[in-house]
Amino acid sequence: MSVAGPRVPGMATPPASPAPTRAPEAAQTEARRAALPGGFRLWLAGWLASLFGSGVLYFALGWAAAGHGGAVAGAMLALINLPRAALMLLGGVVADRIGAWRILTLCAALSLVVVAALAAAVSFVGTPVALLFGAALVIGVLDAFDLPASGSMPRRLVGPESLPRAMALRQTGVQMVLFASGAAGGALLDVFGTPGPLAVAAVGPAVLLAVLLWLRRRPEGRGTPQEPAPHTSPPAERSGLWGDITAGLRVCRRTPILLSGLGVTAVAAGFLLPVISLLAPVLARQEGWGPRETGVLVGAQAVGIVSVALVVLVRGGAARPGVAAGLGLVVAGAGIGVLAAAPNPLVGILASLLIGAGNGAFGANIAPLMLGTTPEGYLARVQSVVTVVQSLPLVGMNLALGLLAQWTSARIALWGCSLAALLTGLLTLALPALREARSAGAAKAGRAP
């Protein structure tokens, strides 16, 4: 199978030419700084507005669930990830078949209705466990169709040479929004109670829906790059839903970078993602920290991620993204250890910054590496597999860590996550497919005469 992927050491390179030796560096710099299409930037702005609403919503629901205990908080997060894992592969096939734009538009409209209904329900009945669990299930179902479509949009809207910068800009925006939404959610919750952040959360999907409808009427504004030549990627197979699902899984299994990347992503997701979403609010409840400080702590991770993403946005991706991703997990594991020992919210916020920097280094390198290796015609399906391998571990780990935090303490659960993240980072550095992988910009520079 021929895929347009990163260059691996050992491939033949042209002999040195009398041209100046700075030519490869210039070629790599030019590739890194290619302009991003206006359609991508506009879509990203609308998507980030929707993400802000989701961040405010998740903080409000997470704080309410943590008030019922660590087990309830873990179960609620597990119920979000359960339908994600069960339906994500189907969501990827549907996005590839009928179009990511249609799926995104439908999900934005349904999200607006769901959040508005949830805000009204909370105003009347509060936040009983049954309502929290029901909302979690609905959110998970919508995510199962929305995430593969939105995850494939950078590759659909920009060329391969600009993909690392597009992903870095997306990640920068994501983390800035998550920081703002965490702080805003804590402040709104403190002043208005749970209905306040839920009302604000409804604005996000409304903005995204307006942007998508505007772009749909103006297809020329999407700035979709020219498709590659047919021989550069295999055609998507059309043999029914199950045939499409298995074809996507086969691509992942037969592509070493995708297979290795999915493996470390699954392990990292199980022990890294619950730290801020689950264990930080439970730790705050157990230590008597207030919602304002907890909101800043949750959002501080985003600042750490943004600091790394901005470096990638300006300088381009790492020449060896697999190595950078592994080192990022090591840093994140160290940050989780600091959070486990934090005596007050200030140290917790500093630990969250360190966790974010490591998380950002991992995501900013592993995501474009895997997305750039994906053949055309399989983009949404491979993205659905990525999300499934993140969601499946979270179903069990959120429950297990929530119970562990309730029966012992959140600090003990954090120490376990710290050790697991450190070991996963070392595993990433040891896998040949990731350790030897080269970025597209570095490969182009190496081929320059």
QUIWOSUL-V733125 format. One line per field, one symbol per residue. phi: phi as a letter, one per 40 degrees, with the letter a starting at -180 (. if undefined). psi: psi as a letter, one per 30 degrees, with the letter a starting at -180 (. if undefined). burial: 1 if it has 9 or more other C-alpha atoms within 8 Angstrom, else 0. A space follows every 10 residues. Layout:
phi: ???
psi: ???
burial: ???
This chain:
phi: .cbcbccbdh ccbcccbccd ccddcccccc ccbccccccc ccdccccccc cdcccccccc cccccccchc cccccccccc cccdccbccc cccccccbhc cccccccccc cccccccccc ccccbgbcdc cccccccccc cccccccccc cccdccbbcc cccdcccccc cccdcccccc cccccccccc cbgccccccc cccdcccccc cccccccbcc ccgcccccdd ccaccccbbg cccccccccc ccccbdcccc cccccccccc bbcccccbcc ccdccccgcc cccccccccc dcccccdccc cccccgcccb cccccccccc cccccccccc cccacccccc ccccdccccc ccccbccccc ccccccgbcc cccccdcccc cdccdccccc cccccccbac cccccccccc cccccccccc cdcccccbcc ccccccccc
psi: kkkialkkkf kkkllklflk ffeeeeeeee eegkkkkeee eeeeeeeeee eeeeeeeeee eeeeefffle eeeeeeeefe fefeeefeee eeeeeeefke eeeeeeeeee eeeeeeeeee eefefbilee eeeeeeeeee eeefeeeeee ffeeefflle ffeeeeeeee eeeeeeeeee eeeeeeeeee efaefeeeee ffeefeeeee eeeeeefiff ffhklkklke ffkkkkkihl eeeeeeeeee eeefjeeeee eeefeeeeef feefeeeeee eeeeeefgkl eeeeeeeefe eeeeeeeeee eeeefllkei eeeeeeeeee eeeeeeeeef gkfleeeeee eeeeeeeeee eeefeeefee effklkfgee eeeeeeeefe eeefeeeeee eeeeeeeclf eeeeeeeeee eeeeeeeeff keeeefkkle eeeeeffk.
burial: 0011111000 0000000000 0011011110 1110011111 1111011111 1111111011 1111110111 1111111111 1111101111 1111110011 1011101111 1100110111 1100000010 0110111111 1111111111 1111111110 1111111111 1111111111 1111111111 0111111111 1111111110 1110100000 0110000000 0111000000 0011101110 1110011111 1111111111 1111111111 1111110010 1111111111 1111111111 1110011101 1111111111 1111111111 0100101111 1111111111 1111111111 1111110111 1111111111 1111111111 1111110011 1111101111 1111111110 1011111111 111110101
